Amino acid sequence: MRNQFVKSISKMFKQNKKVNLITGDLGFGYFKEFYEKKCEQFINIGVSEQNMASVAAGISLINNNVVYIYSIGNFATLRCLEQIRQDICYHNLNVNVVSMGAGFSYGSLGGSHHLLEDISVMRSIPNMKVFLPSDERDIDQILKLTSKGIGPTYMRIDKSKVPNNIIPKTNVLKPREICDGKDGYIISTGGILNDVLDCIKILKTNYKINLGLILLSYINDEEYKIFKKKIKKNMNIFTVEEHSLVGGIGDYCLDIFNKRNIKYKNFNKIGVSNKSFSNVSGSQNYLKKINKIDNLGILKVIKKTFRV
Amino acid sequence: MNKVKILNIKKESYKLRLTILRIIYDASSSHLGSCYSVIDALFTLYKFLKDKKILKNSKIILSKGHAAAAFYTVLQYFKFISKNELNSFYKDGSKLMGHASHYVNGVILSTGSLGHGPGVGCGIAYALKKQKKKDDVYVFISDGECNEGSVWEALLFASHHKLNNLKIIIDYNKLQSIYSTKKTLNIEPIKKKLDAFGFKVTELDGHDIKKLYNYFDKKIKTNKPQILILHTVKGKGVSFMENNNLWHYRTPNSKEFQMAKNELENKLR
């Protein structure tokens, strides 16, 4: 996923000289082509995320520049949250915030590196558009869009990715149906889609439960038609995310369903509890498992709901 | 720079103090002390840019956004906004919020949360330099604002990237929100610190119009970013407000308003 980001941004650099990338001193190796060639569109600003966000705002105020700011985990978001809110979003500037390492991507590095509150926080800021790519083609599509300068955006990049042939190539701005369901739907995003797809297969084969899957790659209250069309009042709905249960895509969907009067039978949010921080080291898969958001954890909740 | 012109700027600056007093009093707003410490430098800079005919596209950030009343008053003087707009300051429905607002013509950056102006100013200066534009970027900050870590992040950046088109002006009125800067979080030795950070540092009396004008007018050949430390007096111009932090918050009552008005008017005679 990260390599794709580098590939896509490199392409955008060539197409549009007004596109800039600032990193908060992360990207050893993978930004090599930029720092070794002294690319003028690239700045390594040092470990100073507050300044990174403010400088990006300043650059974008001049000459219709578009700026990407990049760091990992919470450093690109929470560390400089007020600069994002005040300098970038308040002024509605063409600055794109990019966080590498969604959820437990940097699992073993510890709680400081777990990115679990970003969707909640970012989507609450006025003017901020939140993108949640799940595969490499999503990243490319999002970069094509955001490099034109569409106001402030946020993109969370997962280390794990969904294989390229699963997600339809259609518009990333709309919720996309991956498979159709009779008994209910799972709404999900990011690398965790792999676990979700596993569950769907097991449920179908072993329990004759037919669940559909809708992928969310962009947070937009106006995109509700697919939910209205697909979700029926006798259906069980599950949202699955590698993110806090507070304010993530689960809450987002509940809000939309309430607002648009979309009826369902049960609604289950599957995600990471905000009751405590991780107190152990572990890979992304391990931490997903102990937080009960791996394939088996998700399966358990669904089976309980269907009483099988 | 002739004597008459200096006297004129000084006089206008006192007139602006009267306007600031009036709009703050009318709106039951605050921060008179901060407005009065910065007004001489702010107005002189605008006057200089106007004289040079480069005011229209100037890049000025009032990072100490709480002195918005002074900012808007200067903007009105130079016709960026109308008198009616200025009179709406701080009132319900007005664009002229209590802290500098980019919804107001002439304001490029909304501020109010301290420590943002230097970073954004750096970004603007960086982009202008890349475009080979000659414009300077001016950022007014306060001494209390230097408590913010983000200010120092920006200073490192400015120096590293040799942003010699960036001019940061510190309104060093020695008082911050509760008590003195020295007692709160001492920034001294500030000049040494800024020298060490790689800035071209100048210290001036922030109420000396002639020196201020000459500073802005003088082309300094340097590849360093510049900092102007202005030694100022909070509440300058009204004796009972000078060096008294009450006037960071307080709206003058009718008696105080009249006293301040009389004092300023006397100075204009």
Boltz contact constraints between the chains, C-beta under 6 A:
constraints:
  - contact:
      token1: [A, 48]
      token2: [B, 153]
      max_distance: 6.0
  - contact:
      token1: [A, 50]
      token2: [B, 150]
      max_distance: 6.0
  - contact:
      token1: [A, 50]
      token2: [B, 153]
      max_distance: 6.0
  - contact:
      token1: [A, 51]
      token2: [B, 119]
      max_distance: 6.0
  - contact:
      token1: [A, 51]
      token2: [B, 153]
      max_distance: 6.0
  - contact:
      token1: [A, 51]
      token2: [B, 154]
      max_distance: 6.0
  - contact:
      token1: [A, 51]
      token2: [B, 157]
      max_distance: 6.0
  - contact:
      token1: [A, 54]
      token2: [B, 116]
      max_distance: 6.0
  - contact:
      token1: [A, 54]
      token2: [B, 119]
      max_distance: 6.0
  - contact:
      token1: [A, 54]
      token2: [B, 120]
      max_distance: 6.0
  - contact:
      token1: [A, 55]
      token2: [B, 119]
      max_distance: 6.0
  - contact:
      token1: [A, 55]
      token2: [B, 122]
      max_distance: 6.0
  - contact:
      token1: [A, 55]
      token2: [B, 123]
      max_distance: 6.0
  - contact:
      token1: [A, 57]
      token2: [B, 120]
      max_distance: 6.0
  - contact:
      token1: [A, 57]
      token2: [B, 123]
      max_distance: 6.0
  - contact:
      token1: [A, 58]
      token2: [B, 120]
      max_distance: 6.0
  - contact:
      token1: [A, 58]
      token2: [B, 123]
      max_distance: 6.0
  - contact:
      token1: [A, 58]
      token2: [B, 124]
      max_distance: 6.0
  - contact:
      token1: [A, 59]
      token2: [B, 123]
      max_distance: 6.0
  - contact:
      token1: [A, 59]
      token2: [B, 127]
      max_distance: 6.0
  - contact:
      token1: [A, 61]
      token2: [B, 124]
      max_distance: 6.0
  - contact:
      token1: [A, 62]
      token2: [B, 124]
      max_distance: 6.0
  - contact:
      token1: [A, 62]
      token2: [B, 127]
      max_distance: 6.0
  - contact:
      token1: [A, 63]
      token2: [B, 131]
      max_distance: 6.0
  - contact:
      token1: [A, 65]
      token2: [B, 127]
      max_distance: 6.0
  - contact:
      token1: [A, 86]
      token2: [B, 113]
      max_distance: 6.0
  - contact:
      token1: [A, 86]
      token2: [B, 116]
      max_distance: 6.0
  - contact:
      token1: [A, 87]
      token2: [B, 116]
      max_distance: 6.0
  - contact:
      token1: [A, 87]
      token2: [B, 120]
      max_distance: 6.0
  - contact:
      token1: [A, 90]
      token2: [B, 110]
      max_distance: 6.0
  - contact:
      token1: [A, 91]
      token2: [B, 102]
      max_distance: 6.0
